[in-house]
Amino acid sequence: MRANVNLFIILGCFFVLAGVAYVVWTVLYDAQNLATDPSGGAPAAQIEWVGTVGLALTAIFAFFIAFYLRRSLGAQGGTLPEDRLDANIDDGDPEVGFYSPWSWWPIVLAASAALGFLGIAAGVWITFIGVGIFLIAITGWVYEYYRGYHAH
C-alpha cells in the first residue's frame, strides 16, 4: 500500500503543476488575443476558471486518497503482503465470500436491473415493474438458505 500512497502523492503533485501551467497558459493566450484585438479596448487577461477549478479539485482528490491510504496503512499495524518482497501470491488472497453456484436469483436481479434501466430510457412505468421484480429477487436471494434443500 506504500506504493499506492506514493503514487497518489505523485499524481497530486502532477495535477498541481498541471493546474499552474494551465493558468499561466490561459492567461498568456488571453493576453495575446487581447493584444491583437482591433477593437482598441484594453481589458486585462482573465483566468479560465472551469479548467483551473477542475485541475485543482483533481489534485485535492489525489492528496485526499493518499492521506486516506496512509492512515489505513498506519491503522493496520503491519505490512501488507503487497509491500513485502518475499511474499507469495497466495499471501494476499483473502476469502472473498461464499456464493451459491446453483442460485438463479442473480439472473433475476440482473433482469430487474435491465428492466429498471429500460424504464428510464423507454417509459417510467417499466421501472415500477423492475422495482417489483427486484424486491422479490433480493428477498429470494437473501433467504434462499432458510428454505428448501439447503435450509439451515
N, C-alpha and C positions, 0 to 999 in steps of 0.2 A: 504494500500500500504506500510505502515511501515513494516509489516511482510515480504513483498516481498524484501524490501531493506535489512532487517536483514538477510533474507535467502541467498541472493546473496553475502553479505559480508562474511557470514559463509562459503559458498561454495568457495569463492575466497581464504579465509584463508586455507581451507582444501586442495585446489589444490596447494597452495604454499608449505604446509607441505608435500604433496604427492610428489611434484617435488623435494624437498630437499631430502626426503627419497629415491626417485628413483635414484638420482645422487649418493648418498652415497652407495646405494646397488649395483649399476652397477660398481662403481669404486672398491669396495671391492671384488665383484665377478670377475672382470677382473684381479685384483691383485692376487687373489687366483689361477686363471687359469695360470697366468704367472709364479707363484712360482712353480707350478707343471709341467711346460713345460720342457721336457727333451732336448730341442734344445740348451740350455745354454745361450741364449740371455737374456738380462736384459732390455727390453723396459719398459717404465712407463705405469701404468694403465691409461686408457682413459675413458672419459665420453661418454656415448651413447647419441648422440645428438638428434635423432628423438623423442624419448620419452620425453627427457628433454624439448625440444622446444614445443612439444605438450602440456605438462602439464603447462608450463609457459604461453603459449598463452591461455589456458583454464582459468587459474587464472586471467589473464588480462581481458579476456572477461567477467568473472563473476563480477569483480570490475567495469568494464565499464557499465554493465547493472545496477548494484547497484547505480552507480553515476547518470545514466540517470533517474532511477526511483525516486531517491531522489530529483533531480532537477524538475521532473514533479510534484512530491508531493508538493514541495515548490511553484511552479507556479500556482497550482490550488487554493491556497489561503484558503482552508478549508479542513476539514477532509472528507474522503470518507465514504460511508455507511459501507464498509467492516472494517473500523477502529473503528467504534462506537460499543459499547457493547449493546446499546439499539435499534439498527437498526433492521428493519424487512427485509424480503427477498424482498419485493416489492420496498423498497427504492433504491436498487441497480439494478433495472430492467429498463434499458433505452429503448427508442424507437429504434429498430434495423433498420427499414426501411419499405417500402411498397413493397410487392411482389404480382404479378398477379397470382391468383390461376388457372386461365384458360389459361395461356400462354403456347404455345407449343415451344417457342423459346429456352428455356433452354435445352430441349431434343435435338433440332437440334444442339445447341452448343456442347453438350456432344458427339453427333455423329461426329461432325467435329474434336473434340479433339481426339476421338478414331481413326479416320482416320489419323490424324497427327502422333500419336504415332505408328500406324500400318505402316505408311510410313517410319518412322525412322527404324523400325525393319525389314520390308519386302522389301520395294523398295521406293526410294525417290520420284518417280512420284506420288505415292498415297498421299504424303504430300501436293503437289500442289492442289489436289482435295479438301483435308481437309481445306487448307487455303482459297480456294474459297468459300466453304460452310460456313466457319467461318465468312468471311466478309459479306455474305448475312444474316446470322443468327444474328450477332451482330447489324447490321443495322436494321433488323426487330424488334429485342427486344428493341432497344433504341427508335424507332419511332412507337411502337405499340399503344401508346396513342394519336397519331396525326392523325390516320386514322380509319375508320370503326366505329363500335358500341360504342367504348369507347373514341372517339375523344373529345378533349377539346374544 
